[in-house]
Amino acid sequence: MTNVNYLLLTLKLFTVLGCSLVAGVFFAFSTFVMNALARLQPREGIVAMQSINITAINPWFMVALFGTALACLFLAIASLSKLHQPGAVYLLLGSLFYLVGTILVTIAFNVPLNDALAIAKPDSTEGANLWARYLANWTFWNHVRTIAAFSAAALLAIALCKQTASTNF
């Protein structure tokens, strides 16, 4: 196996693992974190989620989220010129699922909701009303990005399996 093929194989493996890791984080929020926060009084839920949103912006999570996106972008571009090769279509689709369904949804929907919650006053009626809407909307979009990240991981894993039989990509 050439060094270029080894590097591409390593990048694909990193990308599968990155998509899986991000999907797992989002899955946890969809299946129990948001449900637990919804059981709290609005004030406590708002304060807890505001704290989560601040601590989520850290190097480890940002590398997992956006490093995986960068790898997906590179793999999507690389796959366009090799669509006839084994696994290339899965590579392109998996990358697009992550970039659109995970990153674009995060930027377009979850982050604006987080920004609105960041300035909410936890003890106010407006804050409680915002919290009720936030829980429903944020969780819906989190489900979308969870499914997208898991789908991306599955498609990229299929691409990786198909490609391992061939050293051309």
C-alpha positions as CSV (number, residue, x, y, z in Angstrom):
1,M,0.0,0.0,0.0
2,T,1.4,3.4,-1.0
3,N,1.8,6.2,1.6
4,V,-1.0,8.2,-0.1
5,N,-3.4,5.2,0.1
6,Y,-2.4,4.6,3.7
7,L,-3.0,8.3,4.5
8,L,-6.4,8.2,2.8
9,L,-7.3,5.0,4.7
10,T,-6.3,6.6,8.0
11,L,-8.3,9.7,7.1
12,K,-11.4,7.6,6.3
13,L,-11.0,5.7,9.6
14,F,-10.6,9.0,11.5
15,T,-13.7,10.3,9.8
16,V,-15.8,7.2,10.6
17,L,-14.7,7.5,14.2
18,G,-15.3,11.2,14.4
19,C,-18.9,10.9,12.9
20,S,-19.6,8.1,15.4
21,L,-18.2,10.1,18.4
22,V,-20.3,13.1,17.5
23,A,-23.4,11.0,16.8
24,G,-22.9,9.5,20.3
25,V,-22.8,12.8,22.0
26,F,-25.9,14.0,20.1
27,F,-27.6,10.7,20.8
28,A,-27.0,11.2,24.6
29,F,-28.7,14.6,24.4
30,S,-31.6,13.2,22.4
31,T,-32.2,10.2,24.6
32,F,-31.7,11.4,28.2
33,V,-30.0,14.8,28.7
34,M,-32.8,16.9,27.3
35,N,-35.4,14.7,29.0
36,A,-33.7,15.2,32.3
37,L,-33.4,19.0,31.8
38,A,-37.1,19.1,30.8
39,R,-38.0,17.6,34.2
40,L,-36.4,20.5,36.0
41,Q,-38.1,23.8,36.8
42,P,-37.6,26.2,33.9
43,R,-35.1,28.3,35.9
44,E,-32.9,25.3,36.7
45,G,-33.2,23.9,33.2
46,I,-32.2,27.2,31.6
47,V,-29.2,27.7,34.0
48,A,-28.1,24.1,33.3
49,M,-28.3,24.4,29.6
50,Q,-26.6,27.7,29.5
51,S,-23.8,26.1,31.4
52,I,-23.7,23.1,29.0
53,N,-23.6,25.5,26.0
54,I,-20.6,27.4,27.5
55,T,-18.6,24.3,28.4
56,A,-19.4,22.6,25.1
57,I,-17.2,25.1,23.4
58,N,-13.9,23.5,24.2
59,P,-11.0,22.3,22.1
60,W,-11.9,18.6,22.4
61,F,-15.4,18.9,21.3
62,M,-14.6,21.5,18.6
63,V,-11.9,19.2,17.1
64,A,-14.3,16.3,17.1
65,L,-17.2,18.3,15.5
66,F,-15.3,20.5,13.1
67,G,-12.2,18.4,12.5
68,T,-14.6,15.6,11.3
69,A,-16.3,18.2,9.1
70,L,-12.9,19.2,7.6
71,A,-12.1,15.5,6.9
72,C,-15.6,15.0,5.4
73,L,-15.1,18.1,3.1
74,F,-11.7,16.7,1.9
75,L,-13.1,13.2,1.4
76,A,-16.2,14.6,-0.5
77,I,-14.0,16.6,-2.8
78,A,-11.6,13.7,-3.4
79,S,-14.5,11.3,-4.1
80,L,-15.9,13.5,-6.9
81,S,-13.1,12.6,-9.2
82,K,-13.2,8.9,-8.3
83,L,-17.0,8.1,-8.4
84,H,-16.3,5.0,-10.5
85,Q,-14.1,3.5,-7.7
86,P,-15.4,1.1,-5.0
87,G,-17.0,3.0,-2.1
88,A,-16.6,6.4,-3.6
89,V,-20.4,7.1,-3.8
90,Y,-20.8,6.0,-0.1
91,L,-17.9,8.3,0.8
92,L,-19.5,11.2,-0.9
93,L,-22.9,10.5,0.6
94,G,-21.6,10.0,4.0
95,S,-19.6,13.2,3.9
96,L,-22.6,15.1,2.7
97,F,-24.8,13.7,5.4
98,Y,-22.3,14.9,8.0
99,L,-21.7,18.3,6.4
100,V,-25.3,19.1,5.7
101,G,-27.2,17.1,8.4
102,T,-24.8,17.7,11.2
103,I,-22.8,20.8,10.6
104,L,-25.3,22.9,8.7
105,V,-28.1,22.0,11.0
106,T,-26.0,22.8,14.0
107,I,-25.0,26.2,12.6
108,A,-28.5,27.1,11.2
109,F,-30.7,25.8,14.0
110,N,-29.1,24.7,17.2
111,V,-26.6,27.5,17.6
112,P,-29.2,30.3,17.1
113,L,-31.4,28.6,19.7
114,N,-28.4,28.4,22.0
115,D,-27.7,32.1,21.4
116,A,-31.2,33.1,22.3
117,L,-31.1,30.9,25.4
118,A,-27.8,32.5,26.4
119,I,-29.4,35.9,27.0
120,A,-32.6,34.6,28.6
121,K,-33.3,35.6,32.1
122,P,-33.9,32.3,34.0
123,D,-36.3,33.8,36.5
124,S,-38.5,35.6,34.0
125,T,-41.8,34.6,32.4
126,E,-40.2,35.3,29.0
127,G,-37.3,32.9,30.0
128,A,-39.8,30.2,31.0
129,N,-41.7,30.6,27.7
130,L,-38.5,30.6,25.7
131,W,-37.4,27.4,27.6
132,A,-40.6,25.5,26.6
133,R,-40.0,26.4,22.9
134,Y,-36.3,25.8,23.2
135,L,-36.8,22.3,24.5
136,A,-39.0,21.2,21.6
137,N,-37.1,23.0,18.8
138,W,-33.6,22.3,20.0
139,T,-34.4,18.6,20.6
140,F,-36.0,18.2,17.2
141,W,-33.0,19.6,15.4
142,N,-30.7,17.5,17.7
143,H,-32.6,14.4,16.5
144,V,-31.9,15.5,12.9
145,R,-28.2,15.9,13.4
146,T,-28.0,12.7,15.5
147,I,-29.5,10.7,12.6
148,A,-27.4,12.5,10.1
149,A,-24.1,11.8,12.0
150,F,-25.0,8.1,12.5
151,S,-26.0,7.8,8.9
152,A,-22.7,9.5,7.9
153,A,-20.8,7.0,10.1
154,A,-22.6,4.1,8.5
155,L,-22.1,5.3,4.9
156,L,-18.4,6.1,5.5
157,A,-17.9,2.7,7.2
158,I,-19.4,1.0,4.1
159,A,-17.1,3.1,1.9
160,L,-14.1,2.1,4.0
161,C,-15.1,-1.6,3.8
162,K,-15.6,-1.4,0.0
163,Q,-12.3,0.4,-0.4
164,T,-10.1,-1.9,1.6
165,A,-10.5,-4.5,-1.1
166,S,-9.0,-2.1,-3.6
167,T,-6.0,0.1,-3.1
168,N,-6.9,2.5,-5.9
169,F,-8.6,5.0,-3.7
